[in-house]
Amino acid sequence: MKKKVCHISTVHRDNDNRILFKECSSLKKAGYDVALIITSNKSKKVNGVDIVPLKKRNGRIERLIYRRNEAYKKALELDADIYHFHDPELIPIGKKLIKKGKKVIYDVHEDVPKQILSKDYLGPKWMRKIISSIFNKYEKNQSKSFSGIVTILDELKDEFNKYNDNVIAVKNYAIKSIIDDTKSIKNKKNREEFVILYTGAITEIRGIKEMIMATEKFNGKVKLWLAGTWESHELRKKCERLKGYENTIYYGNFKAEDLYKYVKASDIGLSVLHPTPNYKKAIPTKVIEYMACELPVILSDFPFWKELFGEIGIYVNPLNVDDISEAIQYYMNNRNEIKLIGKANRERYINNFCWENEEKILLKLYEDLLKES
């Protein structure tokens, strides 16, 4: 009889790449009966995974109270062998499921205490430090009782290992099979315009303004392609008023297999995240996707990134527009290097950054937990 697995999120979308297309799909492929409780407009199957929909609710309080309660009821109804949740706000649900005798995994997508330090809306710096410290103690203490912890970074794994003996790092690397099955939307050869591309959440601290302004000096010869979700309507309006926005094409938010069509049609990938505490030691999925699609990368000059990725492109000061523009200019003047670096990046990806290697780590955790049953 197949073992039943239930993943839960009240924050992420029902097409989340890590949750649905990586973790849940890998578990399904390995023979598990997999359900995902998540906000969605209807019940459906994706890659064999049963999507169990939660009602859409407006506002954080609505989400925290009503959607969380709804998720818990549906989780109990499924009576799974292993529960795996993806949001810190679901820690109380995880604790309730443990009391019911269930095995529960907490998936840590972000270093939330560091993330809190960058959230201006939480108040002045001193207040954010207090909130960060309180949450850090809460999260780590609660983690002691979970059957397993999954993190996205080795650094986070080391942190949680102080509180829980069963911690693994499953990096958010790109899925080779999807990338290899995707064809470019257009041929790059003999194209007059030079295309730089950014994919992912479109926010100020991910460098959207700097990317747009970096195109201004090229008299329309450089186009910035954007794919992702805007942080807010206000930010989008601000960016549309920038002179460089006339060189920008916004495509919207894509599923992975559609997104890679645009990545493969670009000349350069961009990842100029601001030097916030949370980003300096993050592993940006977009950089790995650019590498997998044979693109050189212009990226922030964080020491951790330089050590992790090596010579995959040009490292720049992400707050310096001229630095970004000069890197673009270099590749425009040395187009033969784009192909050479792109080929080398593809090799690096295959050897070091494939999801197919990470899924083995995840599956081993599940096997070990079920052996203990």
C-alpha positions in Angstrom: 0.0 0.0 0.0 1.3 3.5 -0.9 2.4 5.7 1.9 0.4 9.0 2.1 2.1 12.3 2.2 0.5 15.7 2.8 2.2 19.0 2.1 0.7 22.2 3.5 1.1 25.9 2.7 -1.2 28.9 3.4 1.2 31.4 1.9 2.4 30.1 -1.4 0.6 29.8 -4.7 -0.6 26.5 -6.0 2.0 26.5 -8.8 4.9 27.0 -6.4 8.1 25.7 -8.0 9.8 24.3 -4.9 6.7 22.9 -3.2 4.7 21.4 -6.2 7.1 20.9 -9.1 10.1 19.9 -7.1 9.3 18.3 -3.7 5.7 17.0 -4.2 6.4 15.9 -7.8 9.6 14.0 -6.8 7.7 12.2 -4.0 4.9 11.3 -6.4 7.5 10.0 -8.9 9.0 7.9 -6.1 5.7 6.1 -5.5 4.1 8.1 -2.7 0.4 9.2 -2.6 0.9 12.9 -2.4 -1.6 15.7 -1.5 -0.9 19.4 -1.3 -3.2 21.6 0.8 -2.8 25.1 -0.6 -4.8 28.2 -1.7 -6.4 27.3 -5.1 -9.5 27.9 -7.1 -10.5 24.2 -7.3 -9.5 20.6 -6.6 -7.2 19.2 -9.4 -4.3 16.9 -10.1 -0.9 18.3 -11.2 1.9 15.8 -12.0 -0.2 13.2 -10.2 -0.3 15.4 -7.0 -3.8 16.0 -5.5 -4.3 19.7 -5.0 -6.6 20.2 -2.0 -7.9 23.8 -2.2 -8.1 26.4 0.6 -10.4 29.4 0.2 -8.8 32.6 -0.9 -8.9 35.2 1.9 -7.9 38.8 2.0 -5.6 40.1 4.7 -2.9 38.6 6.9 -5.2 38.2 9.9 -7.8 36.3 7.8 -5.1 34.1 6.5 -3.6 33.4 9.9 -6.8 32.5 11.6 -9.3 31.1 9.1 -7.1 29.7 6.4 -4.9 28.1 9.0 -7.8 26.5 10.7 -9.2 25.2 7.4 -5.8 23.8 6.5 -5.6 21.9 9.8 -9.1 20.3 9.4 -8.3 19.2 5.8 -5.0 17.8 7.0 -6.7 15.6 9.6 -9.2 14.4 7.1 -6.4 13.2 4.8 -4.9 11.1 7.7 -1.4 11.1 6.1 1.7 9.1 7.2 3.9 12.2 6.9 2.9 15.9 7.0 5.3 18.5 5.6 4.5 22.2 6.0 6.2 25.2 4.4 5.3 28.4 6.4 6.5 29.5 9.8 2.9 30.5 10.7 1.9 26.9 10.4 4.2 25.9 13.3 1.1 25.6 15.6 -0.6 23.2 13.2 2.6 21.1 13.1 2.6 20.9 16.9 -1.1 19.8 16.9 -0.4 17.1 14.3 2.5 15.8 16.5 0.1 15.5 19.4 -2.1 13.4 17.2 0.9 11.0 16.8 1.9 12.2 13.3 5.3 12.6 11.8 5.8 16.2 10.8 8.5 18.0 8.7 9.1 21.7 8.8 10.4 23.2 5.5 12.4 26.4 6.1 12.4 28.3 2.9 13.9 31.5 4.3 16.1 32.7 7.1 13.1 34.6 8.6 15.0 36.2 11.5 17.4 37.9 9.0 14.5 38.7 6.6 12.7 40.5 9.4 15.6 42.9 9.8 15.0 44.2 6.2 11.2 44.8 6.6 10.8 48.5 7.1 7.1 48.2 7.7 7.8 46.4 11.0 9.1 49.7 12.5 12.5 51.2 13.2 15.7 49.2 13.2 15.8 48.7 17.0 12.2 47.3 16.9 13.0 44.9 14.0 16.0 43.6 16.0 13.7 42.8 18.9 11.1 41.1 16.7 13.8 39.2 14.9 15.3 37.9 18.2 11.9 36.9 19.6 11.0 35.0 16.4 14.4 33.3 16.2 14.0 31.9 19.8 10.4 30.8 19.1 11.2 29.1 15.8 14.3 27.3 17.0 12.7 26.1 20.2 9.6 24.9 18.5 11.7 23.0 15.9 13.0 20.6 18.6 9.8 18.5 18.4 9.5 18.0 14.7 10.3 14.7 13.0 12.6 16.5 10.6 13.7 19.9 9.3 14.3 20.7 5.7 16.3 23.9 4.9 17.5 25.5 1.7 21.0 26.4 2.9 23.8 24.5 4.6 24.2 27.5 6.9 20.5 27.2 8.0 21.0 23.4 8.4 23.9 24.1 10.8 21.7 26.6 12.8 18.8 24.1 13.2 21.1 21.2 14.0 21.6 22.8 17.4 18.0 22.1 18.2 17.0 19.0 16.1 19.1 16.0 15.2 17.3 15.3 11.9 18.0 18.3 9.7 18.8 18.2 5.9 19.6 20.9 3.4 17.7 20.5 0.1 18.8 23.3 -2.2 16.3 25.0 -4.5 18.1 24.0 -7.7 16.6 23.9 -11.2 15.0 20.7 -12.7 17.2 19.5 -15.6 14.4 17.5 -17.3 12.1 20.5 -17.7 14.9 22.8 -18.9 16.1 20.3 -21.5 12.5 19.8 -22.8 12.0 23.5 -23.4 12.8 25.3 -26.6 13.6 29.0 -27.0 10.8 31.3 -28.2 13.0 32.8 -30.9 16.4 32.6 -32.5 19.0 34.9 -31.1 21.1 35.0 -34.3 21.2 38.3 -36.2 19.0 40.0 -33.6 19.7 43.7 -33.4 18.6 44.3 -29.8 20.6 42.9 -26.9 18.4 41.2 -24.4 19.0 41.1 -20.6 16.6 39.2 -18.5 15.4 39.1 -14.9 13.0 36.5 -13.5 11.5 36.2 -10.1 9.8 38.5 -7.5 10.0 42.1 -8.7 10.9 44.2 -5.7 13.1 47.2 -4.9 15.5 45.2 -2.8 15.9 42.7 -5.7 17.2 45.6 -7.8 14.4 46.4 -10.2 15.1 50.1 -10.3 18.8 49.7 -10.9 18.1 47.1 -13.7 15.7 49.5 -15.5 18.0 52.5 -15.1 21.0 50.5 -16.4 19.4 50.3 -19.8 19.1 54.1 -20.3 22.5 54.7 -21.8 22.1 52.3 -24.8 19.7 54.3 -26.9 17.1 51.5 -27.1 19.7 48.8 -28.2 19.3 47.0 -24.9 16.0 45.5 -23.9 15.2 44.3 -20.4 12.8 41.4 -20.2 11.0 40.9 -16.9 9.1 37.8 -15.8 7.6 37.5 -12.3 5.2 39.1 -9.9 5.4 42.8 -8.9 5.7 43.5 -5.2 3.0 46.1 -5.4 1.0 48.2 -7.9 2.7 51.3 -6.5 6.2 49.9 -7.2 5.2 49.1 -10.8 3.9 52.6 -11.3 7.1 54.1 -10.0 9.2 52.0 -12.3 7.0 52.8 -15.3 7.9 56.5 -14.8 11.6 55.8 -15.1 13.2 56.7 -18.4 14.6 53.2 -18.8 11.2 51.6 -18.7 10.8 52.4 -22.4 13.4 49.6 -22.9 11.5 47.2 -20.6 9.1 44.4 -21.6 7.1 42.8 -18.8 5.8 39.4 -19.7 4.0 38.4 -16.5 4.4 35.3 -14.4 5.1 32.0 -16.1 5.1 28.3 -15.2 8.7 26.9 -15.3 8.4 25.2 -18.7 7.2 28.5 -20.2 9.7 30.7 -18.4 12.7 28.8 -19.8 11.6 29.6 -23.3 12.3 33.2 -22.6 15.5 32.5 -20.6 16.9 30.6 -23.5 16.1 33.5 -25.9 18.0 36.0 -23.8 21.6 37.1 -24.0 22.4 37.7 -20.3 20.7 36.9 -17.0 20.6 39.5 -14.1 20.5 39.0 -10.4 21.5 42.3 -8.7 19.9 41.7 -5.3 20.6 44.4 -2.7 23.1 43.5 0.1 20.5 42.7 2.8 21.4 40.2 5.5 19.0 37.7 4.0 20.3 37.9 0.5 24.1 38.0 1.1 24.1 34.2 1.8 21.0 33.1 -0.2 21.3 30.8 -3.2 19.3 32.5 -5.9 17.3 30.0 -8.0 17.3 32.4 -11.0 21.1 32.3 -11.2 21.1 28.6 -11.4 18.3 28.7 -14.1 20.4 31.1 -16.2 23.4 28.8 -15.9 21.3 25.8 -16.9 20.1 27.7 -20.0 23.7 28.6 -21.0 23.6 32.3 -20.1 26.4 34.3 -18.5 25.2 36.2 -15.4 25.6 39.8 -14.1 25.2 39.4 -10.3 25.8 41.1 -7.0 29.4 41.0 -5.7 28.6 39.1 -2.5 31.6 37.0 -1.3 29.4 34.0 -0.7 28.2 34.1 -4.3 31.7 34.4 -5.6 32.8 31.4 -3.7 29.7 29.3 -4.5 29.4 30.1 -8.3 32.9 31.0 -9.4 33.5 32.7 -12.8 29.9 32.6 -14.2 29.8 36.2 -15.3 30.5 39.7 -14.0 30.1 40.6 -10.3 28.9 44.2 -9.7 28.0 46.5 -7.0 24.2 46.1 -7.1 23.5 49.6 -5.9 25.7 51.2 -8.6 23.8 51.6 -11.9 27.0 52.5 -13.8 28.6 49.2 -12.6 25.6 47.3 -14.1 25.7 49.3 -17.3 29.4 48.7 -17.8 28.9 44.9 -17.4 26.2 45.0 -20.0 28.4 47.0 -22.3 31.2 44.5 -21.9 29.1 41.6 -23.1 27.7 43.7 -26.0 31.3 44.3 -27.1 32.5 40.7 -26.5 29.6 38.6 -27.8 31.9 35.6 -28.5 32.5 35.3 -24.7 28.7 34.9 -24.1 28.7 31.5 -25.8 31.9 30.4 -24.1 30.8 31.4 -20.6 27.3 30.0 -21.3 28.7 26.5 -22.2 30.9 26.5 -19.1 27.9 27.6 -16.9 25.9 24.7 -18.3 28.7 22.3 -17.2 28.8 23.8 -13.8 25.0 23.4 -13.5 25.1 19.7 -14.5 27.9 18.9 -12.1 26.8 21.0 -9.1 23.3 22.5 -9.2 20.7 20.0 -10.5 17.5 19.3 -8.6 17.8 15.7 -9.5 20.7 15.4 -7.0 18.8 17.2 -4.3 15.6 15.1 -4.5 17.7 12.0 -3.4 18.4 13.8 -0.1 14.7 14.5 0.4 13.6 11.0 -0.5 16.2 9.6 2.0 14.7 11.7 4.8 11.2 10.2 4.0 12.5 6.7 3.8 14.3 7.0 7.2 11.2 8.5 8.9 9.0 5.7 7.6 11.4 3.0 8.8 10.9 4.4 12.3 7.2 3.8 12.1 
